[in-house]
Amino acid sequence: MSKYDRLGAYLREQGREQVPMTFAEIERIVGTNLPKSQEYPAWWSNSTSNNVMTRVWLDAGYRTEQVDTAAKKLVFRRIERSRGMAESPREYASPQGPAEKKVGRHPLIGSMKGTFTIEPGYDLTSPMFTDEEWAEIEKEMDEDGDQIEQGMSGKNR
């Protein structure tokens, strides 16, 4: 649990599009002083790698705007969650033919959802096989190719 979690809970309770706050109000909510780096606009950026508190307000569904470090105030604005293509109503040709158009979610959108999971920490860019495994695969392919060639030339009859 982060010392800033109370800010996230506060923002979730607001339910407003904009939540203007002073740095002092934030400190009262979290129950501790903000770090010295609060004086720099970069600390208030919405980059998830910035600091622990950034993740808290983003997870609560808000982003920072109008950061005024001199006046020690800012505005949290609700993040518009993109519903994405899977949930957006769109016009599509019905299965009865292109002449009949329907508006809504195409029946195939989302049909693959949940069919596989990538385990946390799995590197999709890592090679599938080690060099030794590739050497074995190539050897087997060469042997198969030799057998095919022998069969085609009639040597195996």
CORBEL-V45380 format. One line per field, one symbol per residue. burial: + if it has 16 or more other C-alpha atoms within 10 Angstrom, else -. Layout:
# CORBEL-V45380
burial = ???
This chain:
# CORBEL-V45380
burial = ---+++++--++-----+---++--+--++---+--------++++------+++++++++++++-+++---++++++--------------------------++---------------------------------------------------
